[in-house]
Amino acid sequence: MSADGIYHVTARGNRRQEIFLDDGDRRRFLLQLSGEARRGEWQLFAYCLMPNHYHLVLNAPKADLSTSLQRLNGGYAQWFNELHGLDGHLFQGRFHAIEVESQWHLIELSRYLALNPVRARLCATAAEWRWSSYRATAGLSRRDVFDPTHVLRLFAPRPAEARRRYARFVAEGVTTVTA
């Protein structure tokens, strides 16, 4: 992987098992993610935590994305196994990373991640899922471990208008999924 690229990163539970059993697990993962993002000087543009996998969209200016993700997944797996009295692999193999090739790809990914829990029928709207970047990007909650500025600039120069356009774009995706 080259340095300074934007990547869509995913990691799935071994045999599709759940990697987050409760909100405490999700908070711990986000805390570790925040630490790795600072350490690797990542720009984290979007994320979504699902019960058995996660998605990240990030820019990795240092060429150590593999090392950072190994540390993130390994550290979280050790913590998870110790807390829940388990052993063995939590994640199914290595993470997957696909380079984001255009602004349109990034825009579509921002919608895909926001709608992932809706499509999985975990919630009725993207705004209901607390474990993705959607709420903060749409201006419904404060930012946490990521910076929505880059994604919002793709929708409009002014933040308030960009948030409205982003929310509308995501909502339009629901009709294309259910139709």
MARDOTOR-944595 format. One record per atom (N, C-alpha, C): atom name; x, y, z. Coordinates in Angstrom, 3 decimals, padded with zeros to 6 digits. Layout:
% MARDOTOR-944595
("CA",(X,Y,Z))
...
% end
This chain:
% MARDOTOR-944595
("N",(000.826,-001.183,000.000))
("CA",(000.000,000.000,000.000))
("C",(000.867,001.241,000.000))
("N",(000.493,002.181,-000.827))
("CA",(001.275,003.402,-000.910))
("C",(000.901,004.351,000.221))
("N",(001.802,005.230,000.542))
("CA",(001.518,006.253,001.537))
("C",(000.593,007.298,000.933))
("N",(-000.127,007.983,001.795))
("CA",(-000.957,009.114,001.418))
("C",(-002.077,008.741,000.450))
("N",(-002.704,007.604,000.663))
("CA",(-003.863,007.217,-000.130))
("C",(-005.096,007.164,000.750))
("N",(-006.251,007.268,000.135))
("CA",(-007.507,007.102,000.866))
("C",(-007.950,005.667,000.644))
("N",(-008.294,004.980,001.735))
("CA",(-008.654,003.574,001.677))
("C",(-009.983,003.304,002.358))
("N",(-010.710,002.336,001.800))
("CA",(-011.883,001.761,002.453))
("C",(-011.401,000.472,003.090))
("N",(-011.377,000.445,004.411))
("CA",(-010.853,-000.682,005.168))
("C",(-012.008,-001.420,005.823))
("N",(-011.982,-002.744,005.743))
("CA",(-012.983,-003.560,006.432))
("C",(-012.282,-004.708,007.144))
("N",(-012.884,-005.144,008.229))
("CA",(-012.440,-006.353,008.920))
("C",(-013.690,-007.029,009.467))
("N",(-013.742,-008.343,009.320))
("CA",(-014.924,-009.128,009.686))
("C",(-014.566,-010.132,010.776))
("N",(-015.547,-010.447,011.601))
("CA",(-015.364,-011.447,012.640))
("C",(-015.097,-012.821,012.047))
("N",(-014.275,-013.595,012.742))
("CA",(-013.959,-014.954,012.315))
("C",(-015.252,-015.773,012.229))
("N",(-015.440,-016.445,011.115))
("CA",(-016.670,-017.200,010.851))
("C",(-017.899,-016.292,010.999))
("N",(-017.701,-015.016,010.706))
("CA",(-018.754,-013.995,010.765))
("C",(-019.346,-013.817,012.162))
("N",(-018.557,-014.189,013.176))
("CA",(-019.025,-014.002,014.549))
("C",(-019.051,-012.525,014.896))
("N",(-019.826,-012.180,015.906))
("CA",(-019.902,-010.794,016.346))
("C",(-018.577,-010.374,016.974))
("N",(-018.157,-009.178,016.636))
("CA",(-016.938,-008.611,017.214))
("C",(-017.265,-007.512,018.225))
("N",(-018.525,-007.131,018.282))
("CA",(-019.013,-006.161,019.267))
("C",(-020.258,-006.772,019.909))
("N",(-020.177,-007.071,021.197))
("CA",(-021.314,-007.684,021.879))
("C",(-022.190,-006.655,022.576))
("N",(-021.626,-005.481,022.848))
("CA",(-022.404,-004.446,023.528))
("C",(-021.773,-003.076,023.256))
("N",(-022.404,-002.046,023.780))
("CA",(-021.908,-000.681,023.559))
("C",(-020.531,-000.458,024.172))
("N",(-020.235,-001.149,025.274))
("CA",(-018.903,-001.036,025.876))
("C",(-017.819,-001.513,024.922))
("N",(-018.098,-002.600,024.203))
("CA",(-017.144,-003.083,023.206))
("C",(-016.939,-002.037,022.108))
("N",(-018.025,-001.448,021.662))
("CA",(-017.937,-000.439,020.592))
("C",(-017.153,000.788,021.062))
("N",(-017.428,001.234,022.285))
("CA",(-016.696,002.389,022.813))
("C",(-015.204,002.078,022.921))
("N",(-014.871,000.877,023.382))
("CA",(-013.461,000.493,023.506))
("C",(-012.787,000.480,022.135))
("N",(-013.474,-000.083,021.126))
("CA",(-012.902,-000.117,019.789))
("C",(-012.654,001.304,019.280))
("N",(-013.628,002.195,019.470))
("CA",(-013.464,003.576,019.013))
("C",(-012.322,004.270,019.744))
("N",(-012.144,003.963,021.014))
("CA",(-011.025,004.521,021.776))
("C",(-009.700,004.045,021.186))
("N",(-009.595,002.750,020.908))
("CA",(-008.368,002.218,020.307))
("C",(-008.173,002.762,018.893))
("N",(-009.262,002.888,018.144))
("CA",(-009.190,003.464,016.802))
("C",(-008.654,004.888,016.862))
("N",(-009.143,005.662,017.801))
("CA",(-008.683,007.041,017.965))
("C",(-007.182,007.092,018.244))
("N",(-006.706,006.190,019.100))
("CA",(-005.275,006.141,019.406))
("C",(-004.439,005.787,018.197))
("N",(-004.890,004.794,017.430))
("CA",(-004.148,004.409,016.214))
("C",(-004.194,005.518,015.166))
("N",(-005.322,006.207,015.075))
("CA",(-005.439,007.311,014.110))
("C",(-004.433,008.409,014.452))
("N",(-004.327,008.736,015.731))
("CA",(-003.336,009.754,016.143))
("C",(-001.913,009.265,015.874))
("N",(-001.655,008.043,016.263))
("CA",(-000.313,007.477,016.112))
("C",(000.110,007.411,014.633))
("N",(-000.795,006.999,013.762))
("CA",(-000.494,006.886,012.341))
("C",(-000.763,008.144,011.548))
("N",(-001.200,009.215,012.253))
("CA",(-001.545,010.484,011.620))
("C",(-002.574,010.291,010.509))
("N",(-003.535,009.409,010.766))
("CA",(-004.608,009.172,009.806))
("C",(-005.582,010.329,009.814))
("N",(-006.207,010.542,008.672))
("CA",(-007.411,011.356,008.590))
("C",(-008.527,010.334,008.428))
("N",(-009.365,010.224,009.422))
("CA",(-010.481,009.287,009.373))
("C",(-011.701,010.053,008.887))
("N",(-012.207,009.682,007.699))
("CA",(-013.307,010.404,007.061))
("C",(-014.671,009.832,007.399))
("N",(-014.758,008.526,007.600))
("CA",(-016.040,007.889,007.885))
("C",(-015.780,006.524,008.506))
("N",(-016.766,006.052,009.270))
("CA",(-016.671,004.714,009.839))
("C",(-018.075,004.179,010.090))
("N",(-018.162,002.869,010.246))
("CA",(-019.403,002.231,010.649))
("C",(-019.048,000.927,011.360))
("N",(-019.553,000.778,012.573))
("CA",(-019.355,-000.448,013.331))
("C",(-020.634,-001.272,013.238))
("N",(-020.521,-002.442,012.678))
("CA",(-021.633,-003.382,012.570))
("C",(-021.391,-004.499,013.588))
("N",(-022.383,-005.331,013.872))
("CA",(-022.146,-006.372,014.884))
("C",(-020.973,-007.302,014.573))
("N",(-020.788,-007.688,013.307))
("CA",(-019.741,-008.662,013.000))
("C",(-018.634,-008.127,012.083))
("N",(-018.614,-006.837,011.822))
("CA",(-017.538,-006.254,011.022))
("C",(-017.508,-004.744,011.213))
("N",(-016.476,-004.125,010.681))
("CA",(-016.414,-002.662,010.698))
("C",(-015.908,-002.160,009.357))
("N",(-016.218,-000.890,009.095))
("CA",(-015.749,-000.170,007.905))
("C",(-015.051,001.100,008.375))
("N",(-013.955,001.434,007.733))
("CA",(-013.267,002.705,007.943))
("C",(-012.950,003.293,006.572))
("N",(-013.047,004.604,006.452))
("CA",(-012.555,005.301,005.267))
("C",(-011.544,006.305,005.791))
("N",(-010.302,006.147,005.356))
("CA",(-009.240,006.953,005.941))
("C",(-008.147,007.269,004.941))
("N",(-007.426,008.326,005.250))
("CA",(-006.221,008.688,004.529))
("C",(-005.057,008.325,005.440))
("N",(-004.123,007.571,004.919))
("CA",(-002.967,007.134,005.698))
("C",(-001.707,007.779,005.135))
("N",(-001.297,008.925,005.669))
("CA",(-000.134,009.614,005.114))
("C",(001.178,008.865,005.340))
("N",(001.224,008.003,006.338))
("CA",(002.418,007.181,006.551))
("C",(002.180,005.825,005.905))
("N",(003.216,005.176,005.478))
("CA",(003.087,003.893,004.778))
("C",(003.000,002.712,005.747))
("N",(002.445,002.931,006.937))
("CA",(002.381,001.859,007.929))
("C",(000.941,001.445,008.223))
("N",(000.065,001.542,007.243))
("CA",(-001.339,001.197,007.454))
("C",(-001.473,-000.253,007.934))
("N",(-000.750,-001.166,007.327))
("CA",(-000.828,-002.577,007.726))
("C",(-000.424,-002.773,009.183))
("N",(000.668,-002.153,009.576))
("CA",(001.137,-002.270,010.962))
("C",(000.120,-001.676,011.920))
("N",(-000.420,-000.518,011.570))
("CA",(-001.398,000.138,012.432))
("C",(-002.672,-000.692,012.577))
("N",(-003.147,-001.245,011.473))
("CA",(-004.370,-002.050,011.541))
("C",(-004.136,-003.369,012.262))
("N",(-002.951,-003.931,012.121))
("CA",(-002.624,-005.139,012.873))
("C",(-002.632,-004.824,014.372))
("N",(-002.078,-003.681,014.741))
("CA",(-002.054,-003.272,016.147))
("C",(-003.478,-003.006,016.645))
("N",(-004.301,-002.335,015.837))
("CA",(-005.687,-002.056,016.213))
("C",(-006.470,-003.348,016.405))
("N",(-006.459,-004.209,015.386))
("CA",(-007.237,-005.447,015.459))
("C",(-006.695,-006.396,016.527))
("N",(-005.373,-006.522,016.610))
("CA",(-004.772,-007.408,017.602))
("C",(-005.023,-006.943,019.023))
("N",(-004.855,-005.648,019.254))
("CA",(-005.089,-005.101,020.592))
("C",(-006.543,-005.214,021.005))
("N",(-007.433,-004.913,020.083))
("CA",(-008.859,-005.032,020.396))
("C",(-009.228,-006.498,020.648))
("N",(-008.725,-007.413,019.826))
("CA",(-009.039,-008.840,019.985))
("C",(-008.562,-009.356,021.338))
("N",(-007.372,-008.962,021.751))
("CA",(-006.873,-009.387,023.058))
("C",(-007.765,-008.870,024.175))
("N",(-008.118,-007.590,024.100))
("CA",(-008.987,-006.994,025.108))
("C",(-010.342,-007.704,025.117))
("N",(-010.942,-007.901,023.934))
("CA",(-012.252,-008.537,023.788))
("C",(-012.236,-009.953,024.375))
("N",(-011.233,-010.737,023.999))
("CA",(-011.158,-012.113,024.489))
("C",(-010.994,-012.167,026.001))
("N",(-010.156,-011.293,026.539))
("CA",(-009.965,-011.276,027.991))
("C",(-011.260,-010.881,028.708))
("N",(-011.913,-009.855,028.237))
("CA",(-013.150,-009.379,028.867))
("C",(-014.254,-010.434,028.817))
("N",(-014.392,-011.086,027.679))
("CA",(-015.503,-012.019,027.487))
("C",(-015.130,-013.480,027.749))
("N",(-013.918,-013.732,028.272))
("CA",(-013.507,-015.080,028.612))
("C",(-013.363,-016.000,027.405))
("N",(-012.867,-015.461,026.311))
("CA",(-012.710,-016.227,025.074))
("C",(-011.235,-016.351,024.724))
("N",(-010.944,-017.192,023.745))
("CA",(-009.599,-017.252,023.203))
("C",(-009.699,-017.549,021.711))
("N",(-008.579,-017.452,021.031))
("CA",(-008.568,-017.695,019.593))
("C",(-008.774,-016.432,018.789))
("N",(-008.925,-016.632,017.490))
("CA",(-009.044,-015.511,016.566))
("C",(-010.407,-014.838,016.666))
("N",(-010.389,-013.519,016.757))
("CA",(-011.635,-012.748,016.712))
("C",(-011.937,-012.352,015.269))
("N",(-010.890,-011.966,014.526))
("CA",(-011.079,-011.496,013.164))
("C",(-010.784,-012.596,012.147))
("N",(-011.510,-012.550,011.069))
("CA",(-011.359,-013.499,009.966))
("C",(-010.206,-013.041,009.084))
("N",(-009.053,-013.610,009.273))
("CA",(-007.910,-013.265,008.444))
("C",(-007.495,-011.813,008.578))
("N",(-006.827,-011.362,007.558))
("CA",(-006.308,-009.994,007.493))
("C",(-007.435,-009.035,007.111))
("N",(-007.272,-007.793,007.455))
("CA",(-008.212,-006.755,007.032))
("C",(-008.186,-006.641,005.503))
("N",(-009.192,-005.990,004.945))
("CA",(-009.223,-005.699,003.510))
("C",(-009.129,-004.186,003.345))
("N",(-008.374,-003.741,002.370))
("CA",(-008.252,-002.315,002.083))
("C",(-008.309,-002.115,000.576))
("N",(-009.217,-001.251,000.157))
("CA",(-009.370,-000.917,-001.255))
("C",(-009.131,000.576,-001.394))
("N",(-008.269,000.945,-002.312))
("CA",(-007.991,002.366,-002.510))
("C",(-009.206,003.065,-003.111))
("N",(-009.531,004.228,-002.565))
("CA",(-010.625,005.053,-003.069))
("C",(-010.072,005.819,-004.261))
("N",(-010.666,005.601,-005.417))
("CA",(-010.065,006.082,-006.660))
("C",(-010.570,007.426,-007.159))
("N",(-011.638,007.944,-006.575))
("CA",(-012.161,009.222,-007.053))
("C",(-013.008,009.873,-005.966))
("N",(-013.342,011.133,-006.176))
("CA",(-014.242,011.817,-005.250))
("C",(-015.620,011.161,-005.252))
("N",(-016.077,010.733,-006.423))
("CA",(-017.382,010.080,-006.495))
("C",(-017.372,008.785,-005.684))
("N",(-016.298,008.041,-005.746))
("CA",(-016.159,006.821,-004.960))
("C",(-016.273,007.143,-003.467))
("N",(-015.613,008.221,-003.027))
("CA",(-015.669,008.639,-001.632))
("C",(-017.086,009.058,-001.239))
("N",(-017.761,009.784,-002.112))
("CA",(-019.143,010.195,-001.838))
("C",(-020.042,008.968,-001.686))
("N",(-019.920,008.028,-002.605))
("CA",(-020.736,006.812,-002.534))
("C",(-020.416,005.994,-001.279))
("N",(-019.147,005.926,-000.924))
("CA",(-018.777,005.212,000.304))
("C",(-019.398,005.862,001.530))
("N",(-019.435,007.187,001.566))
("CA",(-020.030,007.876,002.713))
("C",(-021.498,007.486,002.862))
("N",(-022.195,007.281,001.745))
("CA",(-023.594,006.846,001.805))
("C",(-023.679,005.358,002.142))
("N",(-022.837,004.548,001.527))
("CA",(-022.848,003.109,001.774))
("C",(-022.660,002.802,003.263))
("N",(-021.680,003.442,003.886))
("CA",(-021.437,003.201,005.308))
("C",(-022.622,003.651,006.151))
("N",(-023.193,004.808,005.830))
("CA",(-024.326,005.315,006.602))
("C",(-025.535,004.389,006.506))
("N",(-025.731,003.773,005.342))
("CA",(-026.910,002.920,005.135))
("C",(-026.676,001.450,005.480))
("N",(-025.456,001.080,005.792))
("CA",(-025.165,-000.312,006.112))
("C",(-026.057,-000.862,007.226))
("N",(-026.217,-000.181,008.360))
("CA",(-027.099,-000.716,009.410))
("C",(-028.577,-000.698,009.018))
("N",(-028.983,000.229,008.151))
("CA",(-030.369,000.261,007.671))
("C",(-030.621,-000.967,006.801))
("N",(-029.707,-001.237,005.896))
("CA",(-029.844,-002.399,005.013))
("C",(-029.825,-003.709,005.785))
("N",(-029.117,-003.730,006.902))
("CA",(-029.061,-004.927,007.744))
("C",(-030.250,-004.999,008.709))
("N",(-031.141,-004.021,008.612))
("CA",(-032.350,-003.941,009.443))
("C",(-032.042,-003.826,010.941))
("N",(-030.957,-003.135,011.244))
("CA",(-030.613,-002.861,012.637))
("C",(-031.277,-001.577,013.125))
("N",(-031.717,-000.753,012.175))
("CA",(-032.391,000.499,012.482))
("C",(-033.186,000.920,011.243))
("N",(-034.100,001.854,011.438))
("CA",(-034.946,002.292,010.317))
("C",(-034.295,003.402,009.496))
("N",(-033.469,004.225,010.144))
("CA",(-032.807,005.331,009.449))
("C",(-031.344,005.399,009.871))
("N",(-030.536,005.994,009.034))
("CA",(-029.107,006.146,009.348))
("C",(-028.912,006.954,010.628))
("N",(-029.788,007.908,010.882))
("CA",(-029.663,008.758,012.064))
("C",(-029.856,007.979,013.363))
("N",(-030.512,006.834,013.303))
("CA",(-030.751,006.039,014.514))
("C",(-029.529,005.236,014.945))
("N",(-028.590,004.977,014.040))
("CA",(-027.438,004.137,014.373))
("C",(-026.343,004.993,014.983))
("N",(-026.053,004.778,016.247))
("CA",(-025.065,005.583,016.979))
("C",(-023.633,005.228,016.636))
("N",(-023.420,004.111,015.954))
("CA",(-022.072,003.584,015.796))
("C",(-021.539,003.766,014.379))
("N",(-021.829,004.909,013.812))
("CA",(-021.250,005.283,012.522))
("C",(-020.983,006.782,012.541))
("N",(-020.331,007.241,011.515))
("CA",(-020.008,008.664,011.418))
("C",(-021.174,009.489,010.871))
("N",(-022.264,008.851,010.489))
("CA",(-023.369,009.571,009.857))
("C",(-023.889,010.717,010.721))
("N",(-024.221,010.455,011.962))
("CA",(-024.857,011.474,012.818))
("C",(-024.002,012.738,012.926))
("N",(-022.703,012.565,013.150))
("CA",(-021.827,013.737,013.271))
("C",(-021.655,014.442,011.923))
("N",(-021.561,013.676,010.844))
("CA",(-021.406,014.291,009.526))
("C",(-022.644,015.098,009.166))
("N",(-023.821,014.586,009.533))
("CA",(-025.078,015.279,009.248))
("C",(-025.372,016.398,010.249))
("N",(-024.518,016.586,011.246))
("CA",(-024.705,017.655,012.226))
("C",(-025.680,017.306,013.325))
("N",(-025.942,016.020,013.551))
("CA",(-026.906,015.588,014.568))
("C",(-026.249,015.278,015.912))
("N",(-024.941,015.171,015.928))
("CA",(-024.206,014.932,017.171))
("C",(-022.809,015.509,017.004))
("N",(-022.085,015.542,018.091))
("CA",(-020.719,016.081,018.014))
("C",(-019.793,015.047,017.378))
("N",(-018.692,015.556,016.840))
("CA",(-017.686,014.666,016.245))
("C",(-017.058,013.830,017.337))
("N",(-016.600,012.649,016.931))
("CA",(-015.892,011.813,017.885))
("C",(-014.486,011.520,017.365))
("N",(-014.255,010.384,016.772))
("CA",(-012.907,009.989,016.383))
("C",(-012.538,010.358,014.954))
("N",(-013.369,011.106,014.271))
("CA",(-013.102,011.369,012.863))
("C",(-013.385,012.833,012.536))
("N",(-013.004,013.228,011.327))
("CA",(-013.215,014.592,010.861))
("C",(-014.038,014.561,009.573))
("N",(-015.289,015.041,009.611))
("CA",(-016.148,014.995,008.424))
("C",(-015.869,016.084,007.403))
("N",(-014.937,016.984,007.681))
("CA",(-014.708,018.150,006.827))
("C",(-014.464,017.774,005.368))
("N",(-013.606,016.792,005.131))
("CA",(-013.270,016.414,003.744))
("C",(-014.506,015.927,002.986))
("N",(-015.287,015.068,003.615))
("CA",(-016.507,014.553,002.969))
("C",(-017.500,015.692,002.763))
("N",(-017.689,016.529,003.755))
("CA",(-018.656,017.624,003.627))
("C",(-018.284,018.593,002.509))
("N",(-017.010,018.844,002.317))
("CA",(-016.584,019.752,001.236))
("C",(-016.960,019.218,-000.145))
("N",(-017.188,017.930,-000.252))
("CA",(-017.608,017.348,-001.531))
("C",(-019.074,017.657,-001.836))
("N",(-019.808,018.107,-000.840))
("CA",(-021.234,018.409,-001.011))
("C",(-021.519,019.903,-001.156))
("N",(-020.755,020.740,-000.465))
("CA",(-020.942,022.196,-000.560))
("C",(-019.817,022.887,000.200))
("N",(-019.516,024.144,-000.145))
("CA",(-018.429,024.845,000.543))
("C",(-018.789,025.256,001.986))
("N",(-020.055,025.556,002.241))
("CA",(-020.474,025.978,003.581))
("C",(-020.953,024.763,004.379))
("N",(-020.471,024.583,005.617))
("CA",(-020.792,023.380,006.391))
("C",(-022.288,023.106,006.564))
("N",(-023.085,024.119,006.876))
("CA",(-024.517,023.882,007.103))
("C",(-025.187,023.342,005.837))
("N",(-024.883,023.942,004.702))
("CA",(-025.456,023.468,003.434))
("C",(-024.917,022.079,003.086))
("N",(-023.636,021.857,003.337))
("CA",(-023.032,020.545,003.055))
("C",(-023.709,019.455,003.876))
("N",(-023.977,019.728,005.160))
("CA",(-024.655,018.736,006.006))
("C",(-026.048,018.420,005.484))
("N",(-026.784,019.454,005.067))
("CA",(-028.132,019.226,004.515))
("C",(-028.067,018.387,003.248))
("N",(-027.142,018.710,002.361))
("CA",(-027.009,017.951,001.105))
("C",(-026.566,016.513,001.364))
("N",(-025.658,016.349,002.310))
("CA",(-025.197,015.005,002.663))
("C",(-026.374,014.175,003.194))
("N",(-027.138,014.725,004.122))
("CA",(-028.281,013.999,004.690))
("C",(-029.301,013.650,003.605))
("N",(-029.538,014.567,002.694))
("CA",(-030.469,014.305,001.591))
("C",(-029.936,013.194,000.684))
("N",(-028.646,013.238,000.380))
("CA",(-028.013,012.226,-000.464))
("C",(-028.139,010.834,000.167))
("N",(-027.891,010.745,001.455))
("CA",(-028.019,009.457,002.144))
("C",(-029.473,008.999,002.123))
("N",(-030.392,009.901,002.420))
("CA",(-031.822,009.537,002.421))
("C",(-032.279,009.047,001.047))
("N",(-031.768,009.658,-000.015))
("CA",(-032.122,009.213,-001.373))
("C",(-031.634,007.789,-001.632))
("N",(-030.572,007.396,-000.963))
("CA",(-030.050,006.042,-001.112))
("C",(-030.965,004.978,-000.548))
("N",(-031.769,005.344,000.446))
("CA",(-032.719,004.391,001.025))
("C",(-033.746,003.978,-000.003))
("N",(-034.244,004.913,-000.786))
("CA",(-035.261,004.574,-001.788))
("C",(-034.696,003.711,-002.893))
("N",(-033.415,003.904,-003.223))
("CA",(-032.837,003.058,-004.270))
("C",(-032.576,001.645,-003.754))
("N",(-032.416,001.498,-002.441))
("CA",(-032.179,000.179,-001.857))
("C",(-033.481,-000.603,-001.748))
("N",(-034.546,000.071,-001.315))
("CA",(-035.795,-000.628,-001.056))
("C",(-036.676,-000.759,-002.289))
("N",(-036.385,-000.015,-003.337))
("CA",(-037.231,-000.056,-004.538))
("C",(-037.023,-001.322,-005.330))
% end
